[in-house]
Amino acid sequence: MSPIKTILRWVRQLTTSKDNQTPDVIRIGAILIGIQFLILAGWDVAKAGNPFDPSNYGTGAAAILAATGAALWAKRKDEPDV
């Protein structure tokens, strides 16, 4: 399998429900929020000149992960059957 097909398969699995066909807004949103979180943390250090604070970074990352997990848990009965 080519690397591009492998990457596309991986992206599909990350952004769809259990059936790997139905797009899932929670999973897509979590990925976009995670990317934004990383970009803004890098911007804060690189451009704003603030020192990196691992405690605040870890707290923010934990909040994103917990919110994503709670949202996926809350909609678990709405997942399509595999």
Backbone hydrogen bonds, N-H to C=O, Kabsch-Sander energy under -0.5 kcal/mol:
donor,donor_aa,acceptor,acceptor_aa,energy
6,T,2,S,-2.1
7,I,3,P,-2.4
8,L,4,I,-2.6
9,R,5,K,-2.3
10,W,6,T,-2.1
11,V,7,I,-2.6
12,R,8,L,-2.4
13,Q,9,R,-2.1
14,L,10,W,-1.7
15,T,11,V,-1.6
16,T,12,R,-0.8
17,S,22,T,-2.7
20,N,17,S,-2.2
24,D,15,T,-2.3
25,V,23,P,-0.6
28,I,24,D,-2.4
29,G,25,V,-2.5
30,A,26,I,-2.5
31,I,27,R,-1.9
32,L,28,I,-2.3
33,I,29,G,-2.8
34,G,30,A,-2.3
35,I,31,I,-2.4
36,Q,32,L,-2.4
37,F,33,I,-2.5
38,L,34,G,-2.1
39,I,35,I,-2.4
40,L,36,Q,-2.8
41,A,37,F,-2.1
42,G,38,L,-2.2
43,W,39,I,-2.7
44,D,40,L,-2.3
45,V,41,A,-1.5
46,A,42,G,-3.3
47,K,43,W,-2.0
48,A,43,W,-1.9
50,N,44,D,-2.0
57,Y,53,D,-2.4
58,G,54,P,-2.7
59,T,55,S,-2.1
60,G,56,N,-2.3
61,A,57,Y,-2.6
62,A,58,G,-2.5
63,A,59,T,-2.0
64,I,60,G,-2.1
65,L,61,A,-2.5
66,A,62,A,-2.7
67,A,63,A,-2.4
68,T,64,I,-2.3
69,G,65,L,-2.6
70,A,66,A,-2.6
71,A,67,A,-2.3
72,L,68,T,-2.5
73,W,69,G,-2.3
74,A,70,A,-2.4
75,K,71,A,-1.4
76,R,73,W,-1.2
78,D,75,K,-1.7
79,E,76,R,-0.7
